[in-house]
Amino acid sequence: MTYFRQLLSLLKPNAGRGGNSCSILLLCCFLATLQCCCSALTAQDPQSSKQATRVLVTGAAGKTGRLVLSKLEKDPRYEPKGLVRSEASAKQLVKNKDVNCPLEHVVIADITSPTFLEDLRPSLEHHGLDKLEAMIICTSAVPRISKLSFAAMLLKVPINFVRRKPLVDFRSMRFKWKHPNGYPEKVDYEGQVNQIELAKQLGISHVVVVSSMGGTDQDNFLNSVGKVKDKKTGKTTGNGDILLWKRRAEKYLVESGLDYTIIHPGGLIDTPGGKEEFVLDVDDQLYKGPNRSTRISREDLADLCVASLSVGKGQKVSFDCITRPIQPTSDNGVIPESINGDVSTSSSPDPPKSAEEALTKFLELSKTANYAL
Ligand SMILES: NC(=O)c1ccc[n+]([C@@H]2O[C@H](COP(=O)([O-])OP(=O)(O)OC[C@H]3O[C@@H](n4cnc5c(N)ncnc54)[C@H](OP(=O)(O)O)[C@@H]3O)[C@@H](O)[C@H]2O)c1
C-alpha cells in the first residue's frame, strides 16, 4: 500500500522539483516489473504453456515412435515426453537432430519390468509425468532375421531355379527377438498391459496404440515369426504369435474403460508422407480388396497418431489403415478406369486429405473393429 501511495505522490503535480530520490527509484522498479510481466506474457514458450497437452510417447526411440515424438515437439498444442527402454536409446534419441528432443523430455523404463510402475515413480514429478493427458504406445517386440537362415535361403536360389520353383522361400527364414526376453508375450502383451495400468494410475484418459493389421487371422505369417516347427514331429517351439498378443492387449485396453484409438497399420515403409491418400477400414477388410498392396509410410502413420490426439479425443475406436496413390479424376470428376493398376489421365490429382481430415471422415461412419472375431 505504501509502495502505491508513494508512487501516486510522485505523479502529483506539486511533487517536489528534485523529488524524493527514493520514490523515483521505486517508480523505475515498478516500470521494470511491469515490462517484465508484459514481455513474459507476449513471448510465452508454447512448450511450457499450461494449455499444451502433455503426451507420453512410448517406444520413442523406435522408427515410428521417434517420428511421432518429433511431430509433437514441433506442435505448440503438445508438450511431449518420450519413454525409451535404455540409456543407449535415450542418448541416440537426443543426438538425433531430426527429432529435436531435449534430454529433459526423455524417461527411461523397461515396460516389461515387473517393477515398471515403481521404476517410474521418481520421474513422476521430475518429468511432469503426473500431468499427462494422453499416451501413444509405439513399443513392440523387435524381430531380427537369423543370418544363418538368410544365407541358407540364398544358397537355395540356384536349386530352386533348376527345379523351376519360386527362387526364394521367405517362410524358410528364421527370426530371433532383438532383446533377451523381448518376445511378443512379454513386450506386446505384458508390456502393453503395464502401460495401460500406468495410464489408469496417472489419470491419462486417452491411449493411442500403434498395433498391426492381420490380427483377425491366426495363420498370418507374422504369427510364425520367432517360432520353429520341427519337420518330423510337426511340433512348434519358440516365442511368436505377435499379432495374437497384440490383439489380446488391445482387448485389455478396450475393456479398461479408457478412451482409445487403436491403429492397425499395414506394412510399414520409410517413404515421405503426405503423398498418398489414407484408406481406413476395419477387421482386415483391406486385405480382401482387389488391390493387395497394403502398406503405409511411417510418416503418414505418425501423422495419424497425432491426429488421433485431437480428432480421436473422447472416442473409443479401432481401425486398419493403409495409403494408396491418389486416384486422379478426369475433367468431369469421374475416376477413370485403371488398367493393371495404372491410371492414365491427363488431369492432375487433388492433394491428399490430411490425417485429421481422413480420420474425421472415418469417425463419421461409426465403424470400429469387432473384437469377437
Ligand atoms: N514393420 C512393419 O512392417 C509393421 C507393420 C505393421 C505394424 N507394425 C507395428 O508398428 C509399430 C511400430 O513399428 P516400428 O517398426 O516403427 O517400431 P520399432 O522401430 O521396432 O520400435 C519398437 C520400439 O519398442 C521399444 N521397446 C521394445 N521393448 C521394449 C521394452 N521392454 N521397454 C521399452 N521399450 C521397448 C524398442 O526399444 P529399443 O529402441 O531400445 O529397441 C523400440 O524403440 C510396432 O508395433 C510394429 O509391430 C510394424
Ligand as a Chemical Component Dictionary entry (heavy atoms), coordinates in Angstrom:
data_LIG
# 
_chem_comp.id                   LIG 
_chem_comp.type                 NON-POLYMER 
_chem_comp.pdbx_formal_charge   0 
_chem_comp.three_letter_code    LIG 
# 
loop_
_chem_comp_atom.comp_id 
_chem_comp_atom.atom_id 
_chem_comp_atom.alt_atom_id 
_chem_comp_atom.type_symbol 
_chem_comp_atom.charge 
_chem_comp_atom.model_Cartn_x 
_chem_comp_atom.model_Cartn_y 
_chem_comp_atom.model_Cartn_z 
_chem_comp_atom.pdbx_ordinal 
LIG N1  N1  N 0  7.352  -53.256 -39.576 1  
LIG C1  C1  C 0  6.189  -53.355 -40.170 2  
LIG O1  O1  O 0  6.056  -53.518 -41.393 3  
LIG C2  C2  C 0  4.942  -53.224 -39.336 4  
LIG C3  C3  C 0  3.702  -53.453 -39.928 5  
LIG C4  C4  C 0  2.541  -53.266 -39.176 6  
LIG C5  C5  C 0  2.629  -52.878 -37.855 7  
LIG N2  N2  N 1  3.865  -52.691 -37.287 8  
LIG C6  C6  C 0  3.887  -52.267 -35.876 9  
LIG O2  O2  O 0  4.075  -50.853 -35.843 10 
LIG C7  C7  C 0  4.699  -50.482 -34.609 11 
LIG C8  C8  C 0  5.893  -49.597 -34.901 12 
LIG O3  O3  O 0  6.842  -50.327 -35.667 13 
LIG P1  P1  P 0  8.333  -49.787 -35.881 14 
LIG O4  O4  O 0  8.995  -50.727 -36.826 15 
LIG O5  O5  O -1 8.311  -48.342 -36.221 16 
LIG O6  O6  O 0  8.890  -49.942 -34.406 17 
LIG P2  P2  P 0  10.371 -50.310 -33.910 18 
LIG O7  O7  O 0  11.355 -49.456 -34.650 19 
LIG O8  O8  O 0  10.559 -51.788 -33.940 20 
LIG O9  O9  O 0  10.304 -49.784 -32.406 21 
LIG C9  C9  C 0  9.853  -50.539 -31.322 22 
LIG C10 C10 C 0  10.341 -49.816 -30.085 23 
LIG O10 O10 O 0  9.880  -50.528 -28.931 24 
LIG C11 C11 C 0  10.893 -50.432 -27.963 25 
LIG N3  N3  N 0  10.839 -51.491 -26.967 26 
LIG C12 C12 C 0  10.950 -52.823 -27.177 27 
LIG N4  N4  N 0  10.941 -53.467 -25.992 28 
LIG C13 C13 C 0  10.818 -52.516 -25.037 29 
LIG C14 C14 C 0  10.783 -52.549 -23.617 30 
LIG N5  N5  N 0  10.840 -53.712 -22.959 31 
LIG N6  N6  N 0  10.655 -51.381 -22.934 32 
LIG C15 C15 C 0  10.576 -50.201 -23.587 33 
LIG N7  N7  N 0  10.632 -50.097 -24.947 34 
LIG C16 C16 C 0  10.752 -51.244 -25.657 35 
LIG C17 C17 C 0  12.184 -50.582 -28.751 36 
LIG O11 O11 O 0  13.249 -50.115 -27.943 37 
LIG P3  P3  P 0  14.799 -50.140 -28.440 38 
LIG O12 O12 O 0  14.895 -48.971 -29.392 39 
LIG O13 O13 O 0  15.566 -49.972 -27.225 40 
LIG O14 O14 O 0  14.980 -51.460 -29.128 41 
LIG C18 C18 C 0  11.871 -49.753 -29.986 42 
LIG O15 O15 O 0  12.271 -48.431 -29.816 43 
LIG C19 C19 C 0  5.037  -51.804 -33.921 44 
LIG O16 O16 O 0  4.012  -52.118 -33.009 45 
LIG C20 C20 C 0  5.026  -52.813 -35.055 46 
LIG O17 O17 O 0  4.763  -54.120 -34.612 47 
LIG C21 C21 C 0  5.005  -52.852 -37.995 48 
# 
loop_
_chem_comp_bond.comp_id 
_chem_comp_bond.atom_id_1 
_chem_comp_bond.atom_id_2 
_chem_comp_bond.value_order 
_chem_comp_bond.pdbx_ordinal 
LIG N1  C1  SING 1  
LIG C1  O1  DOUB 2  
LIG C1  C2  SING 3  
LIG C2  C3  SING 4  
LIG C2  C21 DOUB 5  
LIG C3  C4  DOUB 6  
LIG C4  C5  SING 7  
LIG C5  N2  DOUB 8  
LIG N2  C6  SING 9  
LIG N2  C21 SING 10 
LIG C6  O2  SING 11 
LIG C6  C20 SING 12 
LIG O2  C7  SING 13 
LIG C7  C8  SING 14 
LIG C7  C19 SING 15 
LIG C8  O3  SING 16 
LIG O3  P1  SING 17 
LIG P1  O4  DOUB 18 
LIG P1  O5  SING 19 
LIG P1  O6  SING 20 
LIG O6  P2  SING 21 
LIG P2  O7  DOUB 22 
LIG P2  O8  SING 23 
LIG P2  O9  SING 24 
LIG O9  C9  SING 25 
LIG C9  C10 SING 26 
LIG C10 O10 SING 27 
LIG C10 C18 SING 28 
LIG O10 C11 SING 29 
LIG C11 N3  SING 30 
LIG C11 C17 SING 31 
LIG N3  C12 SING 32 
LIG N3  C16 SING 33 
LIG C12 N4  DOUB 34 
LIG N4  C13 SING 35 
LIG C13 C14 SING 36 
LIG C13 C16 DOUB 37 
LIG C14 N5  SING 38 
LIG C14 N6  DOUB 39 
LIG N6  C15 SING 40 
LIG C15 N7  DOUB 41 
LIG N7  C16 SING 42 
LIG C17 O11 SING 43 
LIG C17 C18 SING 44 
LIG O11 P3  SING 45 
LIG P3  O12 DOUB 46 
LIG P3  O13 SING 47 
LIG P3  O14 SING 48 
LIG C18 O15 SING 49 
LIG C19 O16 SING 50 
LIG C19 C20 SING 51 
LIG C20 O17 SING 52 
# 
